[in-house]
Amino acid sequence: MNFRVLLKQTDEGFAIWCPTLKGCWSAGATEEEALKNIGDAIEEYLQAVHDLSQPADAVEREVTVKAQVA
């Protein structure tokens, strides 16, 4: 899964955030470190959203749908 992130150089290194995931941001001393850190932050963000949206007694299943678009 790919996410667009914004990167800004600061006095301390690089600030980085994902505009599509409100509040998902990180930083790093180098651009490479910032990119790794935002990847970790995005994974944790998505896991938290998943965990908070699932009722404790719900069972998850997958459904395949064949969509036909005209």
C-alpha positions as CSV (number, residue, x, y, z in Angstrom):
1,M,0.0,0.0,0.0
2,N,1.4,3.4,-0.9
3,F,0.8,6.7,0.9
4,R,1.8,10.2,-0.2
5,V,3.9,11.9,2.5
6,L,5.2,15.4,2.9
7,L,8.8,16.0,4.0
8,K,10.2,19.3,5.3
9,Q,13.8,19.9,6.3
10,T,14.1,21.6,9.7
11,D,17.0,22.7,12.0
12,E,16.8,19.3,13.7
13,G,16.6,17.1,10.5
14,F,13.4,16.3,8.7
15,A,9.7,16.5,9.7
16,I,7.4,14.1,7.8
17,W,3.6,13.6,7.8
18,C,0.9,11.8,5.9
19,P,-1.9,14.2,4.9
20,T,-4.5,11.5,4.3
21,L,-4.0,10.1,7.9
22,K,-4.9,13.0,10.3
23,G,-2.3,13.3,13.0
24,C,0.1,10.8,11.5
25,W,3.5,12.4,11.6
26,S,7.1,11.7,12.5
27,A,10.6,13.0,12.1
28,G,14.2,11.8,11.5
29,A,17.7,13.1,11.5
30,T,18.0,12.2,7.8
31,E,15.5,11.9,5.0
32,E,16.0,8.2,4.9
33,E,15.4,7.9,8.7
34,A,12.3,10.1,8.4
35,L,10.9,7.9,5.6
36,K,11.5,4.8,7.7
37,N,9.9,6.4,10.8
38,I,6.8,7.5,8.9
39,G,6.4,4.0,7.5
40,D,6.4,2.7,11.0
41,A,4.0,5.4,12.1
42,I,1.6,4.6,9.2
43,E,1.6,0.9,10.1
44,E,0.8,1.7,13.8
45,Y,-1.9,4.2,12.8
46,L,-3.7,1.7,10.6
47,Q,-3.4,-1.0,13.2
48,A,-4.9,1.3,15.9
49,V,-7.8,2.3,13.6
50,H,-8.5,-1.4,12.8
51,D,-8.3,-2.4,16.5
52,L,-10.6,0.5,17.6
53,S,-13.2,-0.2,14.9
54,Q,-13.7,-3.9,15.6
55,P,-16.2,-4.9,18.3
56,A,-14.8,-7.6,20.6
57,D,-17.4,-10.1,19.6
58,A,-17.2,-9.5,15.8
59,V,-15.9,-12.2,13.4
60,E,-14.0,-11.0,10.4
61,R,-14.5,-12.6,7.0
62,E,-13.5,-11.8,3.4
63,V,-16.0,-11.6,0.5
64,T,-15.1,-11.5,-3.2
65,V,-17.3,-9.4,-5.4
66,K,-17.2,-9.4,-9.2
67,A,-18.1,-5.8,-10.0
68,Q,-19.2,-5.0,-13.5
69,V,-18.7,-1.4,-14.5
70,A,-20.4,-0.1,-17.7
